[in-house]
């Protein structure tokens, strides 16, 4: 996760966004990790999924651009280090790379695809899930309106790049990956800590430089905009998530023939 203005607080994340690692169960199932495999978890956050891979018998290591998140992962006994996935360089080759809820924080998807390709052994697998095109559209509209009202350029503060299925497929295939599975789907997600809790975790770049009162006012305005579409007495707050999930393979090297 590489946006400079996004601040990651592991405690805040655990309180208000612990539902996010739950998305990763489907990614691990798609990856089908095997005992003894060396697996890299890109954007590992607090290391919850990296730990699951290790518990499944993999030799798993996590990487995240947030030093705070990596420290939290290490505190849980996870092997992790700080780096930007778009520029990560290591001589080590992995059997598989997985990523959950992180790719949409990485603006250069071409660079990411090249990095993963270079990190994988021939025959290696790349399984991931991230926000897809249209993710949190209503919440983003609410934030955009609140920022415009304050004379702030929303585009300059938007930390996300939610990939479209077709465009991302093309990026992977142009790198040489063979796509085994890819899908974009709506994933309405209940927010246990409400929209306010979600904003406290994920809108740091939008509210950079705000005073506490200005931030409070921003939260209330976004809630007011989103309430008709995303809140009900029965279910509370639901985020309008859209996910992109895929499994891509790096082909085995072809034997040289004269």
BALOBA-1460 file (C-alpha; in Angstrom, 3 decimals):
// residues 258
<rec num="1" residu="x" x="0.000" y="0.000" z="0.000"/>
<rec num="2" residu="x" x="1.857" y="2.963" z="-1.236"/>
<rec num="3" residu="x" x="-0.095" y="6.211" z="-1.063"/>
<rec num="4" residu="x" x="2.053" y="8.783" z="0.698"/>
<rec num="5" residu="x" x="-0.865" y="10.591" z="2.333"/>
<rec num="6" residu="x" x="-2.563" y="7.455" z="3.633"/>
<rec num="7" residu="x" x="-1.688" y="6.863" z="7.280"/>
<rec num="8" residu="x" x="-2.111" y="3.328" z="8.602"/>
<rec num="9" residu="x" x="-2.898" y="2.811" z="12.270"/>
<rec num="10" residu="x" x="-2.980" y="-0.949" z="13.023"/>
<rec num="11" residu="x" x="-5.197" y="-0.457" z="16.088"/>
<rec num="12" residu="x" x="-7.651" y="1.721" z="14.189"/>
<rec num="13" residu="x" x="-7.631" y="-0.772" z="11.323"/>
<rec num="14" residu="x" x="-8.380" y="-3.678" z="13.657"/>
<rec num="15" residu="x" x="-11.235" y="-1.786" z="15.346"/>
<rec num="16" residu="x" x="-12.925" y="-0.444" z="12.238"/>
<rec num="17" residu="x" x="-11.869" y="-2.539" z="9.240"/>
<rec num="18" residu="x" x="-11.242" y="-6.076" z="10.450"/>
<rec num="19" residu="x" x="-13.791" y="-7.275" z="7.868"/>
<rec num="20" residu="x" x="-11.270" y="-6.560" z="5.077"/>
<rec num="21" residu="x" x="-9.018" y="-9.608" z="5.723"/>
<rec num="22" residu="x" x="-12.147" y="-11.762" z="5.522"/>
<rec num="23" residu="x" x="-12.162" y="-11.106" z="1.778"/>
<rec num="24" residu="x" x="-8.863" y="-12.970" z="1.661"/>
<rec num="25" residu="x" x="-10.333" y="-16.392" z="2.413"/>
<rec num="26" residu="x" x="-11.523" y="-16.589" z="-1.204"/>
<rec num="27" residu="x" x="-8.085" y="-15.568" z="-2.481"/>
<rec num="28" residu="x" x="-6.347" y="-18.268" z="-0.475"/>
<rec num="29" residu="x" x="-8.859" y="-20.823" z="-1.781"/>
<rec num="30" residu="x" x="-8.168" y="-19.667" z="-5.348"/>
<rec num="31" residu="x" x="-4.409" y="-19.826" z="-4.768"/>
<rec num="32" residu="x" x="-4.558" y="-23.402" z="-3.413"/>
<rec num="33" residu="x" x="-1.328" y="-23.024" z="-1.417"/>
<rec num="34" residu="x" x="0.675" y="-26.189" z="-0.961"/>
<rec num="35" residu="x" x="2.759" y="-27.205" z="2.024"/>
<rec num="36" residu="x" x="6.371" y="-26.146" z="1.609"/>
<rec num="37" residu="x" x="5.719" y="-23.515" z="-1.043"/>
<rec num="38" residu="x" x="7.374" y="-20.109" z="-0.750"/>
<rec num="39" residu="x" x="4.562" y="-17.522" z="-0.931"/>
<rec num="40" residu="x" x="4.721" y="-13.714" z="-0.926"/>
<rec num="41" residu="x" x="1.761" y="-11.716" z="0.448"/>
<rec num="42" residu="x" x="1.729" y="-8.299" z="-1.254"/>
<rec num="43" residu="x" x="0.177" y="-5.565" z="0.875"/>
<rec num="44" residu="x" x="0.083" y="-7.844" z="3.893"/>
<rec num="45" residu="x" x="-1.221" y="-5.228" z="6.336"/>
<rec num="46" residu="x" x="-1.259" y="-6.656" z="9.856"/>
<rec num="47" residu="x" x="-0.296" y="-10.084" z="8.515"/>
<rec num="48" residu="x" x="-3.551" y="-11.955" z="9.179"/>
<rec num="49" residu="x" x="-3.500" y="-13.751" z="5.816"/>
<rec num="50" residu="x" x="0.281" y="-14.238" z="5.800"/>
<rec num="51" residu="x" x="-0.157" y="-16.064" z="9.089"/>
<rec num="52" residu="x" x="-2.892" y="-18.264" z="7.592"/>
<rec num="53" residu="x" x="-0.536" y="-19.230" z="4.782"/>
<rec num="54" residu="x" x="2.151" y="-20.146" z="7.314"/>
<rec num="55" residu="x" x="-0.371" y="-22.186" z="9.299"/>
<rec num="56" residu="x" x="-1.196" y="-24.044" z="6.065"/>
<rec num="57" residu="x" x="2.430" y="-25.157" z="5.872"/>
<rec num="58" residu="x" x="3.761" y="-22.537" z="3.475"/>
<rec num="59" residu="x" x="6.954" y="-20.594" z="3.928"/>
<rec num="60" residu="x" x="5.169" y="-17.234" z="3.825"/>
<rec num="61" residu="x" x="6.511" y="-13.701" z="3.906"/>
<rec num="62" residu="x" x="4.544" y="-10.455" z="3.840"/>
<rec num="63" residu="x" x="5.446" y="-7.078" z="2.380"/>
<rec num="64" residu="x" x="3.726" y="-3.732" z="2.935"/>
<rec num="65" residu="x" x="4.720" y="-0.114" z="2.357"/>
<rec num="66" residu="x" x="3.476" y="0.829" z="5.842"/>
<rec num="67" residu="x" x="6.138" y="0.405" z="8.524"/>
<rec num="68" residu="x" x="3.397" y="0.520" z="11.172"/>
<rec num="69" residu="x" x="1.489" y="-2.366" z="9.591"/>
<rec num="70" residu="x" x="4.651" y="-4.424" z="9.142"/>
<rec num="71" residu="x" x="5.535" y="-3.867" z="12.808"/>
<rec num="72" residu="x" x="2.065" y="-5.107" z="13.785"/>
<rec num="73" residu="x" x="2.511" y="-8.184" z="11.570"/>
<rec num="74" residu="x" x="5.895" y="-8.952" z="13.100"/>
<rec num="75" residu="x" x="4.374" y="-8.618" z="16.567"/>
<rec num="76" residu="x" x="2.063" y="-11.479" z="15.578"/>
<rec num="77" residu="x" x="5.056" y="-13.621" z="14.618"/>
<rec num="78" residu="x" x="4.749" y="-12.995" z="10.880"/>
<rec num="79" residu="x" x="7.826" y="-12.745" z="8.658"/>
<rec num="80" residu="x" x="7.353" y="-9.352" z="6.982"/>
<rec num="81" residu="x" x="9.306" y="-6.411" z="5.611"/>
<rec num="82" residu="x" x="8.675" y="-2.878" z="4.353"/>
<rec num="83" residu="x" x="8.695" y="-2.218" z="0.595"/>
<rec num="84" residu="x" x="6.561" y="-0.826" z="-2.230"/>
<rec num="85" residu="x" x="5.201" y="-3.703" z="-4.317"/>
<rec num="86" residu="x" x="5.532" y="-1.621" z="-7.504"/>
<rec num="87" residu="x" x="9.317" y="-1.315" z="-7.109"/>
<rec num="88" residu="x" x="10.182" y="-4.322" z="-4.930"/>
<rec num="89" residu="x" x="13.460" y="-5.947" z="-5.934"/>
<rec num="90" residu="x" x="14.754" y="-9.219" z="-4.570"/>
<rec num="91" residu="x" x="16.754" y="-12.088" z="-5.995"/>
<rec num="92" residu="x" x="14.397" y="-14.572" z="-4.388"/>
<rec num="93" residu="x" x="11.831" y="-16.341" z="-6.562"/>
<rec num="94" residu="x" x="8.447" y="-17.426" z="-5.219"/>
<rec num="95" residu="x" x="6.123" y="-20.312" z="-5.991"/>
<rec num="96" residu="x" x="3.149" y="-17.999" z="-5.588"/>
<rec num="97" residu="x" x="2.216" y="-14.378" z="-4.920"/>
<rec num="98" residu="x" x="-1.077" y="-13.371" z="-3.349"/>
<rec num="99" residu="x" x="-2.640" y="-10.026" z="-2.549"/>
<rec num="100" residu="x" x="-5.837" y="-8.968" z="-0.809"/>
<rec num="101" residu="x" x="-7.389" y="-5.476" z="-0.803"/>
<rec num="102" residu="x" x="-4.098" y="-3.814" z="-1.758"/>
<rec num="103" residu="x" x="-3.766" y="-3.492" z="-5.551"/>
<rec num="104" residu="x" x="-6.207" y="-0.562" z="-5.713"/>
<rec num="105" residu="x" x="-3.780" y="1.385" z="-3.480"/>
<rec num="106" residu="x" x="-1.036" y="0.911" z="-6.111"/>
<rec num="107" residu="x" x="-1.420" y="3.401" z="-8.987"/>
<rec num="108" residu="x" x="0.924" y="1.726" z="-11.487"/>
<rec num="109" residu="x" x="-0.638" y="-1.621" z="-12.343"/>
<rec num="110" residu="x" x="1.806" y="-2.185" z="-15.207"/>
<rec num="111" residu="x" x="4.742" y="-1.878" z="-12.795"/>
<rec num="112" residu="x" x="2.994" y="-4.204" z="-10.353"/>
<rec num="113" residu="x" x="2.448" y="-6.834" z="-13.052"/>
<rec num="114" residu="x" x="6.129" y="-6.683" z="-14.065"/>
<rec num="115" residu="x" x="7.260" y="-6.962" z="-10.439"/>
<rec num="116" residu="x" x="5.086" y="-10.002" z="-9.754"/>
<rec num="117" residu="x" x="6.212" y="-11.638" z="-13.006"/>
<rec num="118" residu="x" x="9.856" y="-11.190" z="-11.995"/>
<rec num="119" residu="x" x="9.197" y="-12.463" z="-8.474"/>
<rec num="120" residu="x" x="7.560" y="-15.695" z="-9.633"/>
<rec num="121" residu="x" x="9.236" y="-18.928" z="-10.625"/>
<rec num="122" residu="x" x="8.181" y="-20.388" z="-13.986"/>
<rec num="123" residu="x" x="4.826" y="-22.063" z="-13.374"/>
<rec num="124" residu="x" x="4.142" y="-19.685" z="-10.471"/>
<rec num="125" residu="x" x="0.707" y="-18.386" z="-9.525"/>
<rec num="126" residu="x" x="-0.606" y="-14.882" z="-8.848"/>
<rec num="127" residu="x" x="-3.915" y="-14.816" z="-6.968"/>
<rec num="128" residu="x" x="-5.480" y="-11.588" z="-5.779"/>
<rec num="129" residu="x" x="-8.600" y="-9.656" z="-4.914"/>
<rec num="130" residu="x" x="-8.946" y="-5.892" z="-4.842"/>
<rec num="131" residu="x" x="-11.513" y="-3.184" z="-5.329"/>
<rec num="132" residu="x" x="-12.817" y="-3.283" z="-8.896"/>
<rec num="133" residu="x" x="-14.151" y="-0.586" z="-11.183"/>
<rec num="134" residu="x" x="-17.072" y="1.168" z="-9.457"/>
<rec num="135" residu="x" x="-15.997" y="0.227" z="-5.922"/>
<rec num="136" residu="x" x="-17.448" y="2.470" z="-3.165"/>
<rec num="137" residu="x" x="-18.847" y="4.756" z="-5.871"/>
<rec num="138" residu="x" x="-21.464" y="6.335" z="-3.608"/>
<rec num="139" residu="x" x="-19.007" y="6.884" z="-0.751"/>
<rec num="140" residu="x" x="-16.515" y="8.429" z="-3.188"/>
<rec num="141" residu="x" x="-19.216" y="10.733" z="-4.534"/>
<rec num="142" residu="x" x="-19.985" y="11.870" z="-1.001"/>
<rec num="143" residu="x" x="-16.329" y="12.615" z="-0.329"/>
<rec num="144" residu="x" x="-15.905" y="14.384" z="-3.668"/>
<rec num="145" residu="x" x="-18.840" y="16.712" z="-3.003"/>
<rec num="146" residu="x" x="-17.597" y="17.472" z="0.521"/>
<rec num="147" residu="x" x="-14.114" y="18.325" z="-0.801"/>
<rec num="148" residu="x" x="-15.395" y="20.445" z="-3.705"/>
<rec num="149" residu="x" x="-17.455" y="22.415" z="-1.189"/>
<rec num="150" residu="x" x="-14.159" y="23.175" z="0.588"/>
<rec num="151" residu="x" x="-12.404" y="24.199" z="-2.613"/>
<rec num="152" residu="x" x="-10.238" y="21.057" z="-2.615"/>
<rec num="153" residu="x" x="-9.390" y="19.045" z="-5.739"/>
<rec num="154" residu="x" x="-10.793" y="15.546" z="-5.122"/>
<rec num="155" residu="x" x="-8.761" y="13.979" z="-7.919"/>
<rec num="156" residu="x" x="-5.496" y="15.147" z="-6.341"/>
<rec num="157" residu="x" x="-6.460" y="13.486" z="-3.061"/>
<rec num="158" residu="x" x="-8.007" y="10.281" z="-4.384"/>
<rec num="159" residu="x" x="-5.663" y="7.446" z="-3.299"/>
<rec num="160" residu="x" x="-7.357" y="4.644" z="-5.231"/>
<rec num="161" residu="x" x="-7.180" y="3.167" z="-8.702"/>
<rec num="162" residu="x" x="-9.914" y="0.541" z="-9.017"/>
<rec num="163" residu="x" x="-9.065" y="-1.552" z="-12.085"/>
<rec num="164" residu="x" x="-11.591" y="-2.479" z="-14.757"/>
<rec num="165" residu="x" x="-11.768" y="-6.174" z="-15.596"/>
<rec num="166" residu="x" x="-10.902" y="-5.761" z="-19.268"/>
<rec num="167" residu="x" x="-8.067" y="-3.298" z="-18.731"/>
<rec num="168" residu="x" x="-6.495" y="-5.347" z="-15.947"/>
<rec num="169" residu="x" x="-6.784" y="-8.557" z="-17.980"/>
<rec num="170" residu="x" x="-4.904" y="-6.816" z="-20.782"/>
<rec num="171" residu="x" x="-2.160" y="-5.668" z="-18.382"/>
<rec num="172" residu="x" x="-1.644" y="-9.217" z="-17.103"/>
<rec num="173" residu="x" x="-1.726" y="-10.813" z="-20.554"/>
<rec num="174" residu="x" x="0.623" y="-8.233" z="-22.080"/>
<rec num="175" residu="x" x="3.149" y="-9.204" z="-19.392"/>
<rec num="176" residu="x" x="2.812" y="-12.867" z="-20.401"/>
<rec num="177" residu="x" x="0.458" y="-14.166" z="-17.711"/>
<rec num="178" residu="x" x="-2.191" y="-16.722" z="-18.585"/>
<rec num="179" residu="x" x="-5.433" y="-15.830" z="-16.830"/>
<rec num="180" residu="x" x="-7.058" y="-18.893" z="-15.342"/>
<rec num="181" residu="x" x="-9.892" y="-17.010" z="-13.620"/>
<rec num="182" residu="x" x="-11.048" y="-13.403" z="-13.382"/>
<rec num="183" residu="x" x="-14.324" y="-11.911" z="-12.193"/>
<rec num="184" residu="x" x="-15.754" y="-8.539" z="-11.193"/>
<rec num="185" residu="x" x="-18.719" y="-8.646" z="-8.836"/>
<rec num="186" residu="x" x="-20.774" y="-6.509" z="-6.474"/>
<rec num="187" residu="x" x="-19.967" y="-7.201" z="-2.851"/>
<rec num="188" residu="x" x="-22.189" y="-5.110" z="-0.515"/>
<rec num="189" residu="x" x="-20.328" y="-5.165" z="2.795"/>
<rec num="190" residu="x" x="-21.737" y="-4.390" z="6.206"/>
<rec num="191" residu="x" x="-19.638" y="-1.943" z="8.198"/>
<rec num="192" residu="x" x="-19.545" y="-3.028" z="11.865"/>
<rec num="193" residu="x" x="-18.127" y="0.362" z="12.913"/>
<rec num="194" residu="x" x="-20.459" y="2.288" z="10.600"/>
<rec num="195" residu="x" x="-19.489" y="4.600" z="7.779"/>
<rec num="196" residu="x" x="-17.829" y="6.891" z="10.300"/>
<rec num="197" residu="x" x="-15.452" y="4.110" z="11.348"/>
<rec num="198" residu="x" x="-14.718" y="3.328" z="7.693"/>
<rec num="199" residu="x" x="-13.902" y="6.962" z="6.967"/>
<rec num="200" residu="x" x="-11.611" y="7.153" z="9.996"/>
<rec num="201" residu="x" x="-9.487" y="4.354" z="8.495"/>
<rec num="202" residu="x" x="-9.620" y="5.061" z="4.772"/>
<rec num="203" residu="x" x="-10.006" y="8.825" z="4.240"/>
<rec num="204" residu="x" x="-6.700" y="10.078" z="5.675"/>
<rec num="205" residu="x" x="-5.501" y="11.315" z="2.281"/>
<rec num="206" residu="x" x="-8.819" y="13.115" z="1.694"/>
<rec num="207" residu="x" x="-8.661" y="14.932" z="5.040"/>
<rec num="208" residu="x" x="-4.925" y="15.654" z="5.118"/>
<rec num="209" residu="x" x="-4.316" y="18.939" z="6.929"/>
<rec num="210" residu="x" x="-7.814" y="19.115" z="8.424"/>
<rec num="211" residu="x" x="-8.296" y="20.104" z="12.037"/>
<rec num="212" residu="x" x="-10.265" y="17.722" z="14.264"/>
<rec num="213" residu="x" x="-13.379" y="19.891" z="13.820"/>
<rec num="214" residu="x" x="-12.957" y="20.053" z="10.051"/>
<rec num="215" residu="x" x="-12.571" y="16.288" z="9.907"/>
<rec num="216" residu="x" x="-15.694" y="15.817" z="12.030"/>
<rec num="217" residu="x" x="-17.668" y="18.093" z="9.720"/>
<rec num="218" residu="x" x="-16.378" y="16.168" z="6.683"/>
<rec num="219" residu="x" x="-17.456" y="12.822" z="8.169"/>
<rec num="220" residu="x" x="-20.959" y="14.123" z="8.912"/>
<rec num="221" residu="x" x="-21.409" y="15.537" z="5.408"/>
<rec num="222" residu="x" x="-20.315" y="12.291" z="3.761"/>
<rec num="223" residu="x" x="-22.641" y="10.329" z="6.050"/>
<rec num="224" residu="x" x="-25.494" y="12.650" z="5.146"/>
<rec num="225" residu="x" x="-24.931" y="12.129" z="1.428"/>
<rec num="226" residu="x" x="-24.590" y="8.342" z="1.681"/>
<rec num="227" residu="x" x="-27.346" y="7.638" z="4.217"/>
<rec num="228" residu="x" x="-30.296" y="7.309" z="1.752"/>
<rec num="229" residu="x" x="-28.480" y="4.654" z="-0.305"/>
<rec num="230" residu="x" x="-26.253" y="2.880" z="2.201"/>
<rec num="231" residu="x" x="-28.028" y="2.927" z="5.569"/>
<rec num="232" residu="x" x="-31.055" y="1.018" z="6.856"/>
<rec num="233" residu="x" x="-32.471" y="0.541" z="10.341"/>
<rec num="234" residu="x" x="-32.328" y="-3.227" z="9.833"/>
<rec num="235" residu="x" x="-28.785" y="-3.610" z="8.508"/>
<rec num="236" residu="x" x="-27.031" y="-0.421" z="9.574"/>
<rec num="237" residu="x" x="-24.349" y="0.850" z="7.196"/>
<rec num="238" residu="x" x="-23.382" y="-1.137" z="4.091"/>
<rec num="239" residu="x" x="-20.484" y="-0.137" z="1.828"/>
<rec num="240" residu="x" x="-21.045" y="-0.422" z="-1.924"/>
<rec num="241" residu="x" x="-17.989" y="-2.565" z="-2.578"/>
<rec num="242" residu="x" x="-17.167" y="-4.034" z="-5.985"/>
<rec num="243" residu="x" x="-14.397" y="-6.636" z="-6.092"/>
<rec num="244" residu="x" x="-12.046" y="-7.868" z="-8.794"/>
<rec num="245" residu="x" x="-10.702" y="-11.374" z="-8.142"/>
<rec num="246" residu="x" x="-8.293" y="-13.290" z="-10.351"/>
<rec num="247" residu="x" x="-5.804" y="-16.120" z="-10.711"/>
<rec num="248" residu="x" x="-3.013" y="-15.706" z="-13.263"/>
<rec num="249" residu="x" x="-0.239" y="-18.154" z="-14.113"/>
<rec num="250" residu="x" x="3.329" y="-17.573" z="-15.243"/>
<rec num="251" residu="x" x="3.901" y="-20.272" z="-17.877"/>
<rec num="252" residu="x" x="6.602" y="-22.873" z="-17.450"/>
<rec num="253" residu="x" x="9.758" y="-22.004" z="-19.367"/>
<rec num="254" residu="x" x="9.821" y="-23.671" z="-22.755"/>
<rec num="255" residu="x" x="12.850" y="-25.898" z="-23.366"/>
<rec num="256" residu="x" x="15.225" y="-24.471" z="-25.946"/>
<rec num="257" residu="x" x="15.150" y="-26.267" z="-29.287"/>
<rec num="258" residu="x" x="17.532" y="-25.568" z="-32.157"/>
